[in-house]
């Protein structure tokens, strides 16, 4: 799958984890992704700025 550019107003990590399914392939059934859990608890460290 080709890498997709994160659209303005979105979090790059959320965007990558939603569209690059290879990131979660290593997880077992019903196993949470540690990066996603940390991100949900601590919030978005960076949001791509919206253009004017």
N, CA, C and O atoms as a GROMACS GRO file, in nm:
protein
  208
    1UNK      N    1   0.084  -0.116   0.000
    1UNK     CA    2   0.000   0.000   0.000
    1UNK      C    3   0.089   0.124   0.000
    1UNK      O    4   0.187   0.130   0.075
    2UNK      N    5   0.057   0.219  -0.081
    2UNK     CA    6   0.134   0.343  -0.087
    2UNK      C    7   0.104   0.429   0.035
    2UNK      O    8  -0.009   0.435   0.083
    3UNK      N    9   0.208   0.495   0.083
    3UNK     CA   10   0.190   0.583   0.199
    3UNK      C   11   0.100   0.700   0.160
    3UNK      O   12   0.114   0.758   0.052
    4UNK      N   13   0.008   0.733   0.247
    4UNK     CA   14  -0.083   0.843   0.221
    4UNK      C   15  -0.040   0.964   0.302
    4UNK      O   16   0.005   0.952   0.416
    5UNK      N   17  -0.054   1.080   0.241
    5UNK     CA   18  -0.023   1.206   0.309
    5UNK      C   19  -0.131   1.231   0.414
    5UNK      O   20  -0.250   1.217   0.387
    6UNK      N   21  -0.089   1.269   0.533
    6UNK     CA   22  -0.185   1.302   0.640
    6UNK      C   23  -0.255   1.433   0.604
    6UNK      O   24  -0.188   1.534   0.582
    7UNK      N   25  -0.386   1.432   0.597
    7UNK     CA   26  -0.458   1.555   0.561
    7UNK      C   27  -0.454   1.659   0.673
    7UNK      O   28  -0.436   1.624   0.790
    8UNK      N   29  -0.470   1.786   0.638
    8UNK     CA   30  -0.471   1.893   0.738
    8UNK      C   31  -0.578   1.870   0.845
    8UNK      O   32  -0.689   1.826   0.816
    9UNK      N   33  -0.541   1.899   0.969
    9UNK     CA   34  -0.635   1.884   1.080
    9UNK      C   35  -0.637   1.744   1.141
    9UNK      O   36  -0.712   1.718   1.235
   10UNK      N   37  -0.554   1.654   1.088
   10UNK     CA   38  -0.551   1.516   1.136
   10UNK      C   39  -0.419   1.487   1.208
   10UNK      O   40  -0.319   1.555   1.186
   11UNK      N   41  -0.421   1.386   1.292
   11UNK     CA   42  -0.302   1.340   1.363
   11UNK      C   43  -0.229   1.237   1.276
   11UNK      O   44  -0.290   1.139   1.235
   12UNK      N   45  -0.100   1.257   1.248
   12UNK     CA   46  -0.026   1.162   1.164
   12UNK      C   47  -0.026   1.019   1.219
   12UNK      O   48  -0.035   0.924   1.141
   13UNK      N   49  -0.014   1.002   1.351
   13UNK     CA   50  -0.013   0.866   1.406
   13UNK      C   51  -0.149   0.799   1.388
   13UNK      O   52  -0.155   0.683   1.347
   14UNK      N   53  -0.257   0.870   1.417
   14UNK     CA   54  -0.391   0.812   1.399
   14UNK      C   55  -0.412   0.774   1.252
   14UNK      O   56  -0.462   0.666   1.221
   15UNK      N   57  -0.372   0.863   1.164
   15UNK     CA   58  -0.390   0.842   1.021
   15UNK      C   59  -0.311   0.719   0.976
   15UNK      O   60  -0.363   0.634   0.904
   16UNK      N   61  -0.185   0.709   1.019
   16UNK     CA   62  -0.101   0.596   0.980
   16UNK      C   63  -0.157   0.464   1.034
   16UNK      O   64  -0.165   0.365   0.962
   17UNK      N   65  -0.196   0.463   1.160
   17UNK     CA   66  -0.246   0.339   1.220
   17UNK      C   67  -0.382   0.300   1.163
   17UNK      O   68  -0.416   0.181   1.165
   18UNK      N   69  -0.458   0.394   1.113
   18UNK     CA   70  -0.589   0.361   1.054
   18UNK      C   71  -0.574   0.303   0.913
   18UNK      O   72  -0.654   0.218   0.873
   19UNK      N   73  -0.474   0.348   0.838
   19UNK     CA   74  -0.465   0.309   0.698
   19UNK      C   75  -0.353   0.212   0.665
   19UNK      O   76  -0.356   0.152   0.558
   20UNK      N   77  -0.255   0.194   0.752
   20UNK     CA   78  -0.146   0.099   0.727
   20UNK      C   79  -0.171  -0.024   0.813
   20UNK      O   80  -0.128  -0.031   0.928
   21UNK      N   81  -0.240  -0.120   0.756
   21UNK     CA   82  -0.281  -0.238   0.832
   21UNK      C   83  -0.164  -0.326   0.876
   21UNK      O   84  -0.181  -0.409   0.966
   22UNK      N   85  -0.046  -0.309   0.815
   22UNK     CA   86   0.069  -0.391   0.855
   22UNK      C   87   0.115  -0.360   0.997
   22UNK      O   88   0.179  -0.443   1.061
   23UNK      N   89   0.083  -0.242   1.048
   23UNK     CA   90   0.122  -0.204   1.184
   23UNK      C   91   0.056  -0.295   1.287
   23UNK      O   92   0.118  -0.330   1.387
   24UNK      N   93  -0.068  -0.333   1.265
   24UNK     CA   94  -0.142  -0.412   1.363
   24UNK      C   95  -0.143  -0.562   1.333
   24UNK      O   96  -0.202  -0.639   1.408
   25UNK      N   97  -0.080  -0.603   1.223
   25UNK     CA   98  -0.079  -0.746   1.188
   25UNK      C   99  -0.012  -0.832   1.292
   25UNK      O  100  -0.050  -0.948   1.311
   26UNK      N  101   0.087  -0.778   1.360
   26UNK     CA  102   0.163  -0.856   1.460
   26UNK      C  103   0.084  -0.881   1.588
   26UNK      O  104   0.124  -0.963   1.670
   27UNK      N  105  -0.027  -0.810   1.606
   27UNK     CA  106  -0.106  -0.825   1.727
   27UNK      C  107  -0.195  -0.949   1.721
   27UNK      O  108  -0.242  -0.988   1.613
   28UNK      N  109  -0.218  -1.008   1.834
   28UNK     CA  110  -0.306  -1.123   1.841
   28UNK      C  111  -0.453  -1.080   1.846
   28UNK      O  112  -0.482  -0.961   1.854
   29UNK      N  113  -0.543  -1.176   1.840
   29UNK     CA  114  -0.685  -1.143   1.849
   29UNK      C  115  -0.716  -1.071   1.981
   29UNK      O  116  -0.674  -1.114   2.088
   30UNK      N  117  -0.788  -0.964   1.972
   30UNK     CA  118  -0.832  -0.884   2.086
   30UNK      C  119  -0.715  -0.823   2.165
   30UNK      O  120  -0.732  -0.785   2.280
   31UNK      N  121  -0.596  -0.815   2.102
   31UNK     CA  122  -0.480  -0.753   2.166
   31UNK      C  123  -0.474  -0.606   2.123
   31UNK      O  124  -0.483  -0.575   2.004
   32UNK      N  125  -0.459  -0.517   2.220
   32UNK     CA  126  -0.454  -0.375   2.191
   32UNK      C  127  -0.314  -0.334   2.147
   32UNK      O  128  -0.214  -0.389   2.193
   33UNK      N  129  -0.308  -0.238   2.057
   33UNK     CA  130  -0.181  -0.182   2.012
   33UNK      C  131  -0.132  -0.088   2.121
   33UNK      O  132  -0.202   0.008   2.155
   34UNK      N  133  -0.012  -0.112   2.176
   34UNK     CA  134   0.038  -0.027   2.284
   34UNK      C  135   0.051   0.121   2.243
   34UNK      O  136   0.023   0.210   2.323
   35UNK      N  137   0.093   0.146   2.118
   35UNK     CA  138   0.105   0.284   2.073
   35UNK      C  139  -0.031   0.352   2.065
   35UNK      O  140  -0.044   0.469   2.102
   36UNK      N  141  -0.132   0.281   2.018
   36UNK     CA  142  -0.266   0.337   2.009
   36UNK      C  143  -0.325   0.363   2.149
   36UNK      O  144  -0.388   0.466   2.171
   37UNK      N  145  -0.303   0.271   2.241
   37UNK     CA  146  -0.354   0.288   2.377
   37UNK      C  147  -0.287   0.410   2.441
   37UNK      O  148  -0.356   0.492   2.502
   38UNK      N  149  -0.156   0.423   2.428
   38UNK     CA  150  -0.085   0.537   2.483
   38UNK      C  151  -0.137   0.667   2.421
   38UNK      O  152  -0.154   0.767   2.490
   39UNK      N  153  -0.161   0.663   2.293
   39UNK     CA  154  -0.210   0.780   2.220
   39UNK      C  155  -0.350   0.819   2.267
   39UNK      O  156  -0.380   0.938   2.281
   40UNK      N  157  -0.436   0.721   2.290
   40UNK     CA  158  -0.572   0.749   2.337
   40UNK      C  159  -0.570   0.808   2.478
   40UNK      O  160  -0.650   0.896   2.509
   41UNK      N  161  -0.480   0.761   2.563
   41UNK     CA  162  -0.472   0.808   2.701
   41UNK      C  163  -0.410   0.948   2.707
   41UNK      O  164  -0.459   1.035   2.779
   42UNK      N  165  -0.301   0.968   2.632
   42UNK     CA  166  -0.225   1.093   2.641
   42UNK      C  167  -0.259   1.198   2.536
   42UNK      O  168  -0.210   1.310   2.542
   43UNK      N  169  -0.342   1.163   2.441
   43UNK     CA  170  -0.384   1.260   2.340
   43UNK      C  171  -0.291   1.267   2.220
   43UNK      O  172  -0.195   1.191   2.208
   44UNK      N  173  -0.321   1.361   2.133
   44UNK     CA  174  -0.247   1.380   2.010
   44UNK      C  175  -0.131   1.478   2.033
   44UNK      O  176  -0.156   1.594   2.066
   45UNK      N  177  -0.006   1.433   2.017
   45UNK     CA  178   0.107   1.525   2.037
   45UNK      C  179   0.122   1.624   1.923
   45UNK      O  180   0.180   1.731   1.940
   46UNK      N  181   0.068   1.590   1.806
   46UNK     CA  182   0.085   1.678   1.690
   46UNK      C  183  -0.033   1.660   1.597
   46UNK      O  184  -0.074   1.547   1.568
   47UNK      N  185  -0.089   1.770   1.549
   47UNK     CA  186  -0.195   1.771   1.449
   47UNK      C  187  -0.141   1.849   1.329
   47UNK      O  188  -0.083   1.957   1.346
   48UNK      N  189  -0.159   1.795   1.209
   48UNK     CA  190  -0.114   1.865   1.089
   48UNK      C  191  -0.192   1.996   1.078
   48UNK      O  192  -0.315   1.994   1.079
   49UNK      N  193  -0.122   2.109   1.067
   49UNK     CA  194  -0.191   2.238   1.060
   49UNK      C  195  -0.282   2.248   0.938
   49UNK      O  196  -0.251   2.197   0.831
   50UNK      N  197  -0.393   2.315   0.957
   50UNK     CA  198  -0.484   2.340   0.846
   50UNK      C  199  -0.434   2.459   0.765
   50UNK      O  200  -0.383   2.556   0.821
   51UNK      N  201  -0.450   2.449   0.634
   51UNK     CA  202  -0.409   2.558   0.548
   51UNK      C  203  -0.506   2.676   0.559
   51UNK      O  204  -0.615   2.663   0.615
   52UNK      N  205  -0.463   2.787   0.507
   52UNK     CA  206  -0.550   2.905   0.513
   52UNK      C  207  -0.634   2.918   0.392
   52UNK      O  208  -0.713   3.012   0.380
   0.00000   0.00000   0.00000
